[in-house]
Amino acid sequence: QVQLVESGGGLVQPGGSLRLPCAGFGNIFSLSTMGWYRQAPGKQRELVAVITSSGSTNYADSVKGRFTISRDNTKKTVYLQMNSLKPDDPAVYYCNQRATVYAINYWGKGTLVTVSS
């Protein structure tokens, strides 16, 4: 079973920034939709941001204007730049690689983001 690898999580003060990279898998990466999801304690996993193979992006309302998703197909990596972090943002952040036509739906183990002063 393929498991993606996220990194970059940690403790940051309110208003601070973090950048989360995620290493994708395989030559199918460039054809995949890549997404970042998060799950806070006691809550369901929710979509944060996605980027399609053509570069179109979509964001949860709660992160619009603060978070940016991007991808580097040459490095098979997707990034989540998180700015102006708020007390509502702490969660385990998960990376997802999806290519429905190829029956691909990979997840990572997650990386923990904590926002605290």
N, C-alpha and C positions, 0 to 999 in steps of 0.2 A: 504494500500500500504506500503510495507516494505521500509524503508529508512535507509541506513547505516549511521554510525556516524564516521566522520573523526575528528582528532584533531592534535595539534602539530604545526600548522601554526604560523607565526609571522614575525617579522622584524629581519633580519640578515644582517650583513655586507658582502660585496663581499669576497669570499673565505671562508666564514663560513659554518656551518653545521646545519641541522635540521633533526629531525626524525618525520615522520608522521605515527601514528598508525591509523588503521581503524578497527572498530568492525564489523565483518561480522554477518551473520544471519543464525541461524538454524543448524540442524544436517547435512544439505546439504553442509555446509561450506567446509568440507574436500574434497568433490567431485567437488567443484567449481573452476573455473579459476578466479583468483583475479587480478584486474588491477588498475593502477593509471593513470589518465588522467589529463590534465591541459588545462585551457583556459585563455589566456591573453586578455586584453581589445581589441576589434576589430578583434580578431582572432577566428578561429574555434577551437573547442576542439580537442586536439591531444593526442594520446597515449604516455605515458611516459614509462611504464613498465608493464609487465604481468608475472604472475607465475601460472603455471598449477597445477592441483591437484597432479601431480607426482613430482612437484618441478622444472620443466623446466622453464627457464626464457627467456624473450626477452625484449630488450630495444630500445628506440629511439636512433638514432645515436648521437643526441645532448647531451645525458646524459650518454652514455656508458663510463665506467671507473670512473664516479663520483657518480652515484646513484646506490643503491642496493635495490632490492625488496626481501622481505622474508615473511614467514608466520609461524604462530604457530597455528596448528590445535587444540591443547588442549585449547587454549584461544580464538579460532575463530577470530584471529586477523591477519591482514596483515600490514606490515610495509614498509615504503619507507625511507631509509636512504639517505639523500642528502648531499654530501660533495662538497667542492670547488664551492659553489654557485656563479653564474654569473649574471650580469645584465639582461641576456636574460631569466633567470629562473622565474622571478616573474609572478604569475598567481594564479588563484583559482585552487587548486588541488582536484580532485574528485576521490573517490574510487568506484570501480565497482565489483560486484559479479555476475558471469555468469555461468549458467549450462544449456546449450541449451536443453539437453535431458529432463530436467524437466521444461522447459519454464521459467527459472529464469533469470532475468536481473535486478538487483537492483543497485541503485545509492545512493550516499550520497549527502548532501547539499553543500559539498565542504569546504575547509579550505584555507584561504588566505596566500600566501607566498610573502613577500616583501623583496627585496634585495636592500639595499641602505647604503651608508656610511654617 
